[in-house]
């Protein structure tokens, strides 16, 4: 557990993460934001209620990219409640084409930083099959939270940008053998998942952790797990074993669920 300067707690909750829905909540002294909104508006409201929060108090929603497992709650939350959406121009255009609903956008340029209340948001490009997908490093008075939810491989830029994280949400989408043996997905889909603009495997996630591990990185959440081609315990074992091998005994690894929020982390 980390503590902020002055003792003001920063609260972070992954409301759910998986291949069919992703959403996290971050609260500071001045600011309350969602990172992605990949569940229905009703589901997001219910999950926020589990931690005693409501959408009406949100300062904004940060969007990594336009795929529906990151955006499907936007029309209910943003069109009705006038919650600002922070995204880049190409992501906005894709969301507009998808939902055709007027919403309040705050456009950033990928690679720049901006403030949302007392949170400094660093943005950077990630390799994924979307229009202009990004990762985030959210800087708070209590520590930095990195988001790598969808990427086919970790570029040098990605590794450099998340190296300052104290907490990291990292994709561990699939086990290679489970994906190869899966009978539901045609080969073309498997090729897309395995491509350098697809999704990280458990082994690839473990390699990312090994490359960025530091005394400052205290917790890694494994996210965006495939229901069919991964298992939470499998992802956890692969990454935890790599952490053990590099001697990072201080680092806590936790698998997320698409079905329920993780316990709130007080930074």
C-alpha positions as CSV (number, residue, x, y, z in Angstrom):
1,X,0.0,0.0,0.0
2,X,1.2,3.5,-0.8
3,X,0.4,6.8,0.9
4,X,0.2,10.2,-0.5
5,X,2.0,13.3,0.5
6,X,0.0,14.9,3.4
7,X,-1.9,11.7,4.0
8,X,-4.7,12.4,1.5
9,X,-5.7,9.0,0.1
10,X,-6.1,8.2,-3.6
11,X,-8.5,5.4,-4.3
12,X,-8.2,3.1,-7.3
13,X,-10.7,0.4,-8.3
14,X,-10.7,-1.8,-11.4
15,X,-14.5,-2.2,-11.9
16,X,-13.9,-5.0,-14.4
17,X,-11.5,-6.1,-17.0
18,X,-11.8,-8.8,-19.7
19,X,-12.2,-9.2,-23.5
20,X,-15.8,-8.2,-23.3
21,X,-15.6,-5.2,-21.0
22,X,-13.1,-2.8,-19.3
23,X,-13.5,0.0,-16.9
24,X,-11.6,1.4,-13.9
25,X,-12.2,4.2,-11.4
26,X,-9.7,6.6,-9.9
27,X,-10.5,9.1,-7.2
28,X,-8.3,11.8,-5.7
29,X,-9.0,14.7,-3.4
30,X,-10.3,16.8,-6.2
31,X,-11.1,14.4,-9.1
32,X,-13.1,11.3,-10.0
33,X,-12.5,9.7,-13.4
34,X,-13.2,6.5,-15.2
35,X,-10.6,5.0,-17.5
36,X,-12.6,3.4,-20.3
37,X,-16.3,2.6,-20.1
38,X,-16.6,-0.8,-21.6
39,X,-19.7,-2.0,-19.8
40,X,-23.3,-0.9,-20.2
41,X,-24.2,2.3,-18.4
42,X,-26.4,0.3,-16.0
43,X,-23.5,-2.1,-15.2
44,X,-21.1,0.8,-14.6
45,X,-23.6,2.4,-12.3
46,X,-24.1,-0.8,-10.4
47,X,-20.4,-1.4,-10.0
48,X,-19.8,2.2,-8.8
49,X,-22.5,1.7,-6.3
50,X,-20.6,-1.3,-4.9
51,X,-17.9,1.2,-3.8
52,X,-20.4,3.9,-2.7
53,X,-20.0,6.1,-5.8
54,X,-22.3,7.3,-8.6
55,X,-21.7,8.4,-12.2
56,X,-23.1,11.9,-11.4
57,X,-20.0,12.8,-9.5
58,X,-17.5,11.9,-12.3
59,X,-15.2,14.6,-13.5
60,X,-14.6,12.8,-16.8
61,X,-13.9,9.6,-18.7
62,X,-10.5,8.8,-20.3
63,X,-10.7,6.5,-23.4
64,X,-7.8,4.4,-24.6
65,X,-9.5,3.5,-28.0
66,X,-12.8,3.0,-29.7
67,X,-13.5,-0.7,-29.4
68,X,-16.8,-1.4,-27.7
69,X,-15.3,-3.3,-24.8
70,X,-13.9,0.1,-23.8
71,X,-16.7,2.4,-24.9
72,X,-20.2,0.8,-24.8
73,X,-21.3,2.8,-21.7
74,X,-20.5,6.2,-23.1
75,X,-23.9,7.1,-24.6
76,X,-25.8,6.4,-21.4
77,X,-23.2,8.1,-19.1
78,X,-22.0,11.0,-21.3
79,X,-24.9,11.9,-23.5
80,X,-27.4,11.9,-20.5
81,X,-25.1,13.2,-17.7
82,X,-22.9,15.5,-19.8
83,X,-19.7,13.9,-18.5
84,X,-16.7,15.0,-20.6
85,X,-14.8,12.3,-22.7
86,X,-11.0,12.7,-23.0
87,X,-9.7,11.1,-26.1
88,X,-7.7,11.8,-29.3
89,X,-9.2,13.0,-32.5
90,X,-9.3,9.7,-34.4
91,X,-10.8,7.9,-31.4
92,X,-13.5,10.6,-31.3
93,X,-14.3,10.3,-34.9
94,X,-14.6,6.5,-34.5
95,X,-16.9,6.8,-31.5
96,X,-19.0,9.4,-33.3
97,X,-19.4,7.0,-36.3
98,X,-20.3,4.2,-33.9
99,X,-22.8,5.8,-31.7
100,X,-24.0,8.9,-33.6
101,X,-24.8,10.7,-30.4
102,X,-23.6,14.2,-29.5
103,X,-21.2,14.1,-26.5
104,X,-18.8,16.5,-24.8
105,X,-15.3,15.7,-26.0
106,X,-12.0,17.1,-24.7
107,X,-9.5,16.2,-27.4
108,X,-5.8,15.6,-26.7
109,X,-2.9,14.9,-29.0
110,X,-1.3,11.5,-28.5
111,X,2.0,11.8,-26.9
112,X,1.1,14.9,-24.9
113,X,0.2,15.4,-21.2
114,X,-2.8,17.2,-19.8
115,X,-4.5,17.8,-16.4
116,X,-7.9,16.5,-15.3
117,X,-8.3,18.2,-11.9
118,X,-5.3,17.2,-9.8
119,X,-4.4,14.2,-12.0
120,X,-1.7,14.7,-14.7
121,X,-2.4,12.3,-17.6
122,X,0.5,11.3,-19.8
123,X,-0.5,9.7,-23.1
124,X,1.5,7.5,-25.5
125,X,0.9,5.4,-28.6
126,X,0.4,1.7,-28.3
127,X,0.4,-0.9,-31.1
128,X,-3.1,-2.2,-31.5
129,X,-5.6,-2.6,-34.3
130,X,-7.6,0.6,-33.6
131,X,-7.5,4.1,-35.1
132,X,-5.1,5.8,-32.6
133,X,-4.9,3.6,-29.5
134,X,-3.1,5.0,-26.4
135,X,-1.8,4.0,-23.1
136,X,-2.0,6.2,-20.0
137,X,0.2,7.1,-17.1
138,X,-1.9,8.8,-14.5
139,X,0.2,10.9,-12.1
140,X,-1.3,11.6,-8.6
141,X,0.1,12.9,-5.4
142,X,0.1,9.4,-4.1
143,X,1.7,7.6,-7.0
144,X,1.5,6.8,-10.7
145,X,-0.9,4.4,-12.3
146,X,-0.1,2.9,-15.8
147,X,-2.7,1.5,-18.2
148,X,-1.7,-1.0,-20.9
149,X,-5.0,-2.7,-21.7
150,X,-4.6,-3.6,-25.5
151,X,-1.4,-4.0,-27.3
152,X,0.2,-6.5,-29.6
153,X,3.8,-5.9,-28.3
154,X,5.5,-3.5,-25.9
155,X,7.6,-1.0,-27.9
156,X,10.5,0.8,-26.3
157,X,8.3,3.9,-26.0
158,X,5.7,1.9,-24.1
159,X,8.3,0.5,-21.7
160,X,9.8,4.0,-21.1
161,X,6.4,5.6,-20.4
162,X,5.2,3.0,-17.9
163,X,8.5,2.6,-16.1
164,X,7.5,5.3,-13.7
165,X,4.4,3.5,-12.6
166,X,3.8,2.4,-9.0
167,X,0.7,0.5,-10.1
168,X,0.1,-1.0,-13.5
169,X,-2.9,-2.5,-15.3
170,X,-1.3,-4.8,-17.9
171,X,-3.0,-6.9,-20.5
172,X,-2.5,-10.7,-20.2
173,X,-5.1,-11.7,-22.8
174,X,-4.4,-15.3,-23.7
175,X,-2.4,-18.4,-23.1
176,X,-0.8,-19.4,-26.4
177,X,-1.7,-23.0,-26.3
178,X,-5.3,-22.3,-25.3
179,X,-5.6,-19.8,-28.2
180,X,-4.1,-22.2,-30.7
181,X,-6.4,-25.1,-29.6
182,X,-9.6,-22.9,-29.5
183,X,-12.3,-24.1,-31.8
184,X,-14.5,-21.0,-31.7
185,X,-12.1,-18.7,-33.4
186,X,-11.2,-18.9,-37.1
187,X,-7.5,-18.8,-38.0
188,X,-7.8,-15.3,-39.2
189,X,-9.0,-14.1,-35.8
190,X,-6.2,-16.0,-34.1
191,X,-3.7,-14.3,-36.5
192,X,-5.1,-10.9,-35.5
193,X,-4.8,-11.7,-31.8
194,X,-1.2,-13.0,-32.2
195,X,-0.1,-10.1,-34.4
196,X,2.1,-7.2,-33.3
197,X,-1.1,-5.1,-33.3
198,X,-3.2,-7.6,-31.4
199,X,-3.0,-8.7,-27.8
200,X,-0.4,-9.7,-25.2
201,X,-0.1,-13.3,-24.1
202,X,0.7,-14.3,-20.5
203,X,4.3,-14.9,-21.5
204,X,4.5,-11.5,-23.2
205,X,3.0,-9.8,-20.1
206,X,5.6,-11.5,-18.0
207,X,8.3,-10.1,-20.3
208,X,6.9,-6.6,-19.9
209,X,7.0,-6.9,-16.1
210,X,10.5,-8.2,-16.2
211,X,11.7,-5.2,-18.3
212,X,10.1,-2.5,-16.2
213,X,10.3,-4.0,-12.7
214,X,11.7,-1.6,-10.1
215,X,11.5,-0.9,-6.4
216,X,8.8,1.7,-7.1
217,X,6.5,-0.7,-9.0
218,X,4.4,-2.3,-6.2
219,X,1.4,-3.9,-7.8
220,X,0.5,-5.3,-11.3
221,X,-3.1,-6.1,-12.2
222,X,-3.4,-8.6,-15.1
223,X,-6.3,-7.4,-17.3
224,X,-8.2,-8.1,-20.4
225,X,-8.2,-11.9,-19.9
226,X,-10.0,-13.9,-22.6
227,X,-12.8,-16.0,-21.2
228,X,-12.0,-18.9,-23.6
229,X,-8.3,-18.6,-24.1
230,X,-7.0,-17.9,-20.6
231,X,-7.5,-18.6,-17.0
232,X,-6.9,-16.1,-14.1
233,X,-4.8,-18.6,-12.2
234,X,-2.8,-19.4,-15.3
235,X,-2.0,-15.8,-16.0
236,X,-1.1,-15.2,-12.4
237,X,1.2,-18.2,-12.3
238,X,3.1,-17.3,-15.4
239,X,3.7,-13.6,-14.4
240,X,4.3,-14.4,-10.7
241,X,6.9,-17.0,-11.6
242,X,8.8,-14.4,-13.7
243,X,8.6,-11.9,-10.9
244,X,10.0,-14.6,-8.5
245,X,12.9,-15.3,-10.9
246,X,13.9,-11.7,-11.1
247,X,13.8,-11.4,-7.3
248,X,11.0,-8.8,-7.1
249,X,9.5,-10.1,-3.9
250,X,8.0,-6.7,-3.1
251,X,5.7,-6.8,-6.2
252,X,2.1,-8.0,-5.8
253,X,0.5,-9.6,-8.9
254,X,-3.3,-9.9,-9.1
255,X,-5.6,-11.2,-11.9
256,X,-8.7,-9.1,-12.6
257,X,-12.2,-10.3,-13.5
258,X,-14.7,-9.2,-16.0
259,X,-17.5,-10.2,-13.7
260,X,-16.7,-8.2,-10.6
261,X,-14.6,-5.3,-9.3
262,X,-11.3,-5.8,-7.6
263,X,-10.9,-4.6,-4.1
264,X,-10.2,-0.9,-3.9
265,X,-6.6,0.0,-3.6
266,X,-5.7,3.0,-1.4
267,X,-2.5,4.5,-2.7
